[in-house]
Amino acid sequence: MIRPLSFRRPALVAAAALGAFTLGTLPAAATSSPAQITTSKTNGVAYLKSLQAADGSYAGSGLSNEWVFSALAAAGTAAVDVTPGGDTSKNARSVYRNLLSTAAWPSSSPVVTDYERAVLNAYAAGIDPARVSASRDLIADIYGYWQTSETGYFGPSANFNGTVFAALALNGAKTQSGQARIPGALRDSVVARIRANQHNDGGWNYGKAEGDPSQLAATSDIDMTGAAMAALCTSGVPGTDSGIVRAKAFLKSKLVANSGAFNAMFGVNTDSNGWAVSGLNACGINPQTGDFLTSAGKTPVDFLIAQQFNPGGGFRYQPGDASPTAYSSIDALRAVAGGGFTAAPPAPTTPGAPQWVGQGSFTSGTATKLALSVDDGAGGLKVCSVALTPAGTTTTLGAVLDAAKSTATPSGCVTDITPASGSGTVTTLNGKANSGSNTWKVSIDGSAFATATRGTAIGVGDTIAVRWGA
């Protein structure tokens, strides 16, 4: 099995509060009612709170529980409000932010999905993922895995899930003001790769299928189909799109009539149902009506709620399991609450706690990274992470482009720039000169494109898009 996001089908049973093992009797009725969903959310949040360590942490090495932040946000609970024994100094958000800020995180051999997972959960926790600290920009970390020889993929293309979760992270984690932070050209490039990997049966799998007839003809995975659907819809693809319609039909074909479960590769299980429902949620498709209300009157949400222990609130991995697992509980709660794979952070109830936290400026002399894309207007898109050490609390576009010539990952993002100094208008970049109304322009954090000048101010965590065109 490829190494995806440290979250797949855990074999270990997480420790849980004793209350989590008390199974309540659920009604045999079909579509889960709003009251049942509310109860499920309330008990599910209580169970996830019980998993918090005494130091306030959820995340750590190995199979961590940091996906809890996406579930809590979907259920309306702010991470900053989650504290061990009421100790606000150890609130879950602050502890997670401190972890993400450490130089040793995530490991000595990170993969792109480490950063994608962090973006989705930092965003849900109310941490600006581009501004975790003066030295940590998670968006830039993802940009560093762009595949120059296979544009549109992030990380090795064989591990297709890295590209799916790049789309989820880069498009789902918006700016604090709610603005999509990446340019349309990058979004379209990734969407094209996701479409090219859709199997003949309408779903997707973790590995690459593009260009391989045998893989395209292989049976798809329930989990990855939900994730890929969410990636497309989060990228702006409508729920009525033919690709989404095909994926919806694939999921419908795997629905078990008498339970509402999906017949997944590893048998019916909570995680697969959770991922599928989150995909449907992200595309605005109701998982309790139409194609997903079975002939026996069951829905995928019914199946999830039937796996919950009450009043303890944890969810079992498979029917018949005697105890809940942390990861299944996270997947299920996020789906039952109506979430996709991340959610905007709820307003905190802790007095004085802001909805968002993030680094406000560069720290002079502290090395950092910035996310940069360069679009030549003719199909040539370059994406990279630029390493630099600012000399003040802000820097300039000229300084970033200059640094990119030697410190960009992957390399080749910027080869030359005219003028080579000063603060004037950029007239030539990568050998392409301004021509009439077609000139080099810049967008920061998804803002409207404006004339690119060397002196354009750049702040900490800014996502920079440079484009040639009218």
HUVEN-V128576 format. One line per field, one symbol per residue. ss: DSSP state (2 for helix, 1 for strand, 0 for the rest). phi: phi as a letter, one per 20 degrees, with the letter a starting at -180 (. if undefined). burial: I if it has 16 or more other C-alpha atoms within 10 Angstrom, else O. A space follows every 10 residues. Layout:
ss = ???
phi = ???
burial = ???
//
This chain:
ss = 0000000000 0000000222 2000000000 0002222222 2222222222 0000000000 0000000222 2222000022 2002220222 0222222222 2000000000 0222222222 2222201000 0000000222 2220010000 0001000000 2222222222 2200000000 0002222222 2222220000 0001000000 0022220000 1222222222 2222000000 0222222222 2220100000 0100000002 2222222222 2200000002 2200000002 2222220100 0000100000 0000122222 2222220000 0000000000 0000001000 0000001111 1111100000 1111111110 0000112222 2222222110 0000001100 0000100110 0110100111 1111000001 1010001100 0011111110
phi = .feeclbekf eeeffbfgff eeeeeefeff gfegffffff ffffffffff efffenecea fmeedffgff ffffendfff eecemneffd ffffffffff effffeafcf cgfgffgfff efgfendffe cfbfddcfff gfgfdgefec goedmgffeg gfffffffff eeefffenef edffffgfff gfffffefff eodccfefcg mcgfffeffe dfgfffffgf ffffeofffe ggffffffff fgfdfefecn fdeegdnfaf ffffffffff gfemdfeccl fddffemdcg fgffffeeec efnfdffcgn febecfffff gffgfffnee dbbfffffdf gnfffccafe bfdgnefbcc ecccdemcne ddcbddebcf ebecccggff fffffcdfcf fnfcdbbcfe bncfffdbbl ndegbmeecf cccclnfffc gecfegfcdg mfedcdberf
burial = OOOIIIIOOO OOIOOIIOOI IIIOOOOOOI IIOOOOIOII IIIIIIIIII IIOOOIIIIO OOOOIIIIII IIIIIIIIII IIIIOOOIOI IIIIIIIOII IOOOOIOOOO IIIIIIIIII IIIIIIIIII IIIIIIIIII IIIIIIIIOO IIIIIIIOII IIIIIIIIII IIIIIIOOOI IIIOIIIIOI IOIIIOIIII IIIIIIIIII OOOOIIOOII IIIIIIIIII IIIIIOIOIO OOIIOIIIOI IOOOIIIOII IIIIOOOIII IIIIIIIIII IIIIIOIIOO IIIIOOIIII IIIIIIIIII IIIIIIIIOO OOIIIIIIII IIIIIIIIII IIIIIIIIOO OOOOIIIIIO IIIOOOOIII IIIIIIOOOO IIIIIIIIII OOOOIIIIII IIIIIOIIII IIIIOIIIIO OOIOIIIIIO OOIIOOOOII IIIIIIIOIO IIIIIIOIII IIIIIIIIIO
//
